[in-house]
Amino acid sequence: MLGILANLIIILGTILVLAAVVLDRLALRSRPFSQPAAPTIPSSSPNQPVRWRLQAIEVSLTERPLLPGIILGTGLALLIAGQFGLTSSVVERGAYLAWLVGLVLIVGLYSEASRLTTFLPRYSISFIQKAASDRLRYGLWGLIAISTVLLWQATPDRDPDDRSTDLVIVWLLSILALIISATGLPSRQTPRNALAWLQSHRIDLTLLAIVGIAAFIPRFYRLSSFPSRMSGDEGTFAIAARRTLDGQLANPFSSGPWGYPSLVFIVQGWFIDVFGDTVGSARMLSAALGMASVVASYALVRYHFGVLPAAAAAALTTTYNFHLYWSRDAQDASAPMFFFPLALLLLDKGLIGRDRRFALSAGLVIAFAQFFHPANRLILVMAVAYVTYAAVLLWWNDRPGSGSLYSQIRQLASNTAWITSGAIVGHLPLIAYFWSNPDLFWSRTDEVSVFASGWLEREQLITGDGSVTIMARQLVNAIMLPFSTLPHGHFRPGAPLVGT
């Protein structure tokens, strides 16, 4: 019975569509086509209630043949009939045909949707697009809110050996929803625009590739041999990475030795799994981040000062012995060297450059950095300082001709909100985990802190100096470390590392 009904709907829909096409042709042939005049709306129409614009849409639609409406109604009817037929106990062939024809009609109408601009005034189209965009954005933010609640409640209860694939999927979906809410859905022009961007920046991209290759060679060459000895801390990281291959540390939203986020050990384990159970494989993540940090440093200096200073910065970071050493050490200390300049670049382009896409990217980079090294927590402080700097700069530049300070601050607040959203959504599973395990969060910090470790008190007893004198001396030592400290201990760089 349902198959017969579906076939009748198909026949009736075909007749209606053909009739509408004929009437449409006759109507267009009987009078020359002209753009319908928009209904008279006061000049302040953008501020009028929504009903004004809805009335404009109704008038413009009724002044033209209703072919799009007939096609849409027929397609929906066929889809509904076909769906009921496909879900019945006995599926008839007419159900497949009804469902397929309905889908083709709707897709065809969608592909020709640009022709609706001949039926609707420009402001009506803008209103429809804005309404659809708003609904999409509200739906995406609803998805993010649900994901936030789920991740906050479920993450702390997962065991270290639980891969938490469901939570990873929810986390990635929430990040994707946040990106779409900021940039919109990809369109047909997206690949073309991306290709045009690549062509217009081919020289810069070529220079980046050259810098990357120059940084790659001294960081990956004989990675198992230099440094010649593997320190105990390196061994701890390598053993933790091997544990991930056995499934003992599989949860990316937990922590490993010294409270380090577990994701860094999981990624190290991937390198060991792909490239073999060697010292070089354990060091490969650090080498990759070290190479990327040279590229990020080049991009940051290039953005502010031009090509020649950027090339000098790339040459220095490529050959500097401490940078090379930590890029070839398995402790992942090269992660801050990569995330800091990248976050600085994106923060500037998002806040000073007034681009919310870069602002969101900065927030996501800040979030992902937290999964790789505890020192990256300082990027959070750096981001707050950069927002303060941007606000002061806006105030300083608020002169005649530069626009109102209120509009500038509003734009800054909007992009700051995107940075905050990216940092929270991307970092949320780790926040939830450490919120329930605060001791693990402070584990490494307390171990290396001059205060929590008791080092400052012992130094006062040994030297007899006051705390201010000792801290001032440590500050000078920290500042002068790259310039006044010679390689010693297990840090004795040989080829291909540069010497003194």
Buried (B, 14 or more C-beta within 10 A) or exposed (E): EBBEBBBEBBEEBEEBBEEBBEBBEEEEEEEEEEEBEBBEBEEEBEEEEEEBBEEBBEBBBEEBBBBBEBBBBBBEBBBBBBBBBBEEEEEBEBBBBBBEBBBEBBEEBEEEEEEBEEBBBEBBBEBBEEEEEEEBBEEBBEBBEEBBEBBBEBBBEBEBBBEBEEBBEBBEBBBEBBBBBBEEEEEEEEEEEEEEEEEEEEEEEEBBEEBBEBBBEBBBBEBBEBBEEBBEBBEBBBEBBBBBBEEEBBBBBBBBBBBBBBBBBBBBBBBBBEEEEBBBBBBBBBBBBBBBBBBBBBBBBBBEEEEEEBBEBBBEBBBBBBBBBBBBBBBBBBBBBBBBBBBBBBBBBBBBBBBBBBBBBBBBBBBBBBBBBBBBBEBBEBBEEBBEBBBEBBEEEBEEEEEEEEEBBEBBEEBBBBBBBBBBBBBBBBBBBBEEBEEBBBBBBEEEEBEEEEBBEEBBEEEEEEEEEBBEEBEEEEEEEEEEEEBEEBBBBEEBBBEE
